[in-house]
């Protein structure tokens, strides 16, 4: 007795390969500046405190991709608003004589131990600076400095000594520190130009003092004008 031949079932199709994940989109300087502007507005509105602002700003200028930037402002309403019409996508960094970014370089160190150390004149300010005074005096004058990036962070520690920081009048200055049998004073500034450099100073004074304030009559624009004349622009 012949058995009926059963029809063969067609082979099941191979599962489709999952689409390749697109590469992370690199962030531009304009993207970082846009996020920094949102954070600055959030600080002014009281949505974030100065400490959180400093942490987020530091992360902004370390970010390499858009995926790293977006979470920093995801909880802020300004992040979902469109850029106002007519606003340039890229800030005119030349207006403040910015040099090229100094992203991965080591922190600058200004140290005075039973002595005095002064940093002033026309010098390039790195992204991070550590100032330490032990029975000494550290003086840092940024009034004629060339800022190499939008955000500059300075950590000042004075132990039985003093740290004095002077900045131009037309930048944004923030920060604060702890005084232990000492004083830590920061005279806050808010620049009228949203593209002005931002300097954040934190630290501590132990049986010492740290004073951070603007230097009267000193503005970055003055240095910029002199540089343009020197270069013949």
N, C-alpha and C positions, 0 to 999 in steps of 0.2 A: 504494500500500500504506500503510495507516494504521499509524502507530506507536502502541503502547499508551501511554496516559498514565500517567506515573509519579506515584505519590502524593507529595504535598509533605510534607517533613519538618517537624514542628512546630518553631517557633523555640525556641532554647535559652533557658531562663529566665535573667534577669539575676542576676548574683551578688548574694547578700545583702550589704547594707551592714554593715560591721564595727560592732559595738556601740560607742557612744561611751564613751570612758574616763571613769570617774567622777572627779569633782573630788577633789583632795587633801584629806584630812580634817584640819581645823585642830586644833592641839594646845592643850589647856587648861593653866592653871597647875598643876592637879592632875597632869596628865600629865608635865609637866616635873619637878615635885617627885618623882614616882614614879621617874623615870629617875635623878634626882640621888641618891636614896636607894640605888638599885642600885649606882651608881658609888662611893658612899661605903663601902658594904659591901665592894665589890671592892678598894678601897684598903686597908681594914682587914685583909682576908684575904691581901694581898700579890699579888693577881692583876694589878693595874696599879700602876705607880709614881706618886709624887706629880706628876711632870711631865705624864704622860699623863692623870692624873686632872684636873689643872687645865685641860688642853686640851679634854677631853671635857665638863667642866662648863661651860666657856665656850660650847661649841657647844650644850649643852642649853638654856641660857637665851637663845640667839639663834634657836633653832629655831621655826619658825612652823607646821609641819605634823607629823603623826605619822610621815610618811615620812622626815623628817629626824631624828627622835628614835630610831626603832627601830634603825638601824645602829650607834648609839653603844653599845648594850648587847647586840648580837646575839651576841657571843662570850663572854658572861658567863652562867653557869648560873642566877643569880638572876633573869634576865630571863624565864625560862620557868616560874618558880614563880608560883603564884597569890598574890594579896594575902592576908595573914593575915586570918581572920575578925574582924570587929569593928573593923578599922582604918578610920578615916575616909578617904573618897576625897579630900577637900580639907583640907589642913592648916589649923589655926586661926592664920592669920597675925597676927591681932590680939594674940596672946600676946606678940609681940615688938615691938609698936608699929610694924609695917611700914607704910610709906606706899604709894601706888600705884607700879607699876613705872615705872622710868625707863629704858626699853629703848634708845631710839635717840639719847639725848643724848650730847654730847661728853664726853670724859674730863675730870674735874676736875684742876687743876694746882696744886701747892703748891711754890713755888720760893723758895730763899734763896741769894743770891749776895753774898758778903761781908756777910751780915746774918743775921737769925733770923726765922723765920716759924712761927706757932703756929695750929693749927686745933683747937678744943676746944669743949666745951659742948654745947648741944642744937642739932645741925645735921643736915641730911639728907645721908646718904652716898650718892653716886652709885655706879653699877655699877663704874666704873673710875676710879682715881685715880693720877696720876703725881706722885711726890715727888722733887724734885731739889735737892741741896745742893752748892754750890761755895764752899769756904772759908766755909761758913755752917752754920746749924743749922735743921733742920726738925723740929717736934714735932707729931704728929697723935694726938689723944686721941679714941678712939671709945667711951669708957666711957658717955657720955650721948647718943650719936648715935642718930638714927632711921634704921634700915636700910630702904632703899627696895626691896630685893630679897633673895632668899635668899643669893646669892653676891656677894661684893664682892672685887674684885681690885685690889691695890695694887702698883705698880711703884716701888721705892725705889732711887735712885742717889745715892751720896755720894762726892764727889771732894774730897779734902782738907777734908772736912766731916763732918757727922753727920746721920742721920735716926733719930728715935725714934718708935715707934708703940706706943700702949697700947690694949688692947682689954678689954671686959668679961670676967669670969671664966667666964661660962656660954655662950660661943659656941664654935664649932669654928675653930681657927686652924691653918693649914698654910702651907708655903712653904719658901723657902730661897734663898740667893743666893751670889754669888762674892765672895771677899775677895782683893784684889790689894794686898799690903802694907797690908791693913786687915782688919776683922772684919765678918762679916754673921751675926747670930744671930737665930734665930726659936725662941721657946719654944712648941712645939706644944701644942695643946689639942684634946680631943675631948669635945664636949658630950654630956651624958647624954640630953638631949632631941633626938630625931632631927629635929625641925623648927627647931632653932636656926639662926641665921645662920651662914654659912661665910665666913671671911675668908682669902684666899690672898695672901701677900706674897712677891714675888720681886724680884730686882734684883742690884745689885753695889755694893761699897764699894772705892774705889781710894784708897789712902792716907787712908782715912777709916773710919767705922763706921756700921753700921745695926743697930739693936736693936729687936726686936718681942717684946713680952711682955704678959701680962695685968696689969691694974691691981687690986691687992688690994682686996677689999671692994666692987668695982663689978660690978653685975649688971644686965642689961637689964630683968629682972623688976621691979627697984626703980623704974626709970623708968616702966615700964608701970603699976605700982600708983599712982604719983603722978598720971599722966595720967588714969587712970580716976576717981580722986577729984576731980580738977580738972573733969572733964567730967560728974561727977555720976552715973556708972554704978555 
